[in-house]
């Protein structure tokens, strides 16, 4: 049988009774929007992230949009982020009427290069969004230092980094605002779209809570205009169950990554992930770099290894961002990764036999592709 990138059926089977009971309780109570299931999850997720507050949202994209709204990003402002990320990180900037600017990545961490940041800042820069890509945290201390010098808000895009640590601090607790996605394939995934913000300040948490719920504080009292970005109760219940297992699942992901490291160490042409010494990687994805990437990927898939590409076309070279005027060669480290990256199957339920098969198939691909 083919080895998938992620096996959500295997995960569900391992916690089926808990998930079914949690969903059934919501169905029987018919409390589908808000209420205790949502507030309980928000409290528990904030505790897990070692943050002061958490606010559930309808998706990770909604969380990013709310974060920018909380930072008062508006028309005429600029927001700096990276190009090697899912488009949601950048597209929410336009929702606020602002302009996006993209900087290069560090070739080891694949996250925002702080050395590229200072030159990108202008007198219109109001926010910086570093992305904790593939589960490896960005180098936050120098980013925060640069931002602080210029009075710029930093928003952690932690969509792929649930539970990761940077210098001992959890992703989601390093900057004043952070966002998470609970898309089903994430390390902590819902059974549909869902997301959250984690925040250090009560005033900001109250603001995004109102914004996510049509700007209202009481049932018929709207202090501001907002959005319908609420986290629904069924998703909150699912996430609460899964949150109890995430530490175990994360450790298993690290074991999978360590085994790949061992089995692939002799492939000189393959660049393996190399987490920096001050981080705890959570391996949302195990991404290798290979020459002749497209043929290698084709070979893997033809032989049952469902490898994927995250992300083969960086944002600055996408048709949607032609208006930025960034040509090939603008972000060399980003483009090198995009041209060479392959995501190997990585999930907690991956067996030793499957890991070995993936490694053997990649070795064969390097010879035959």
Protein Blocks (a to p, Z undefined) as FASTA:
>chain_A
ZZdfbdfklmmmmmmmmmmmmmmmmmmnopaggcjllmmmmmmmmmmnopabdcddfbfk
lmmmmmmmmnopaehiacdddfbdcfklmmmmmmnopacddddddfklopacfklmmmmp
cfkbcbdcdddehhiacdfklmmmmmmmnopacdddfklmghiaeehiaehilmmbdcdd
fbfklmbdcebdddddddfbfklmmmmmmmmnoopabfmlcfbdcddfbccfklmmmmmm
mmmmmmmmmmmmmmmmmmmmmmmmmmmkbccddddfkbccehlbacdddehklmmmmmmm
mnopacddddfbdfklgfklmmnopaehklmmlmmmmmmgccddddfklcfklmmmmmmm
mmmmmmmZZ
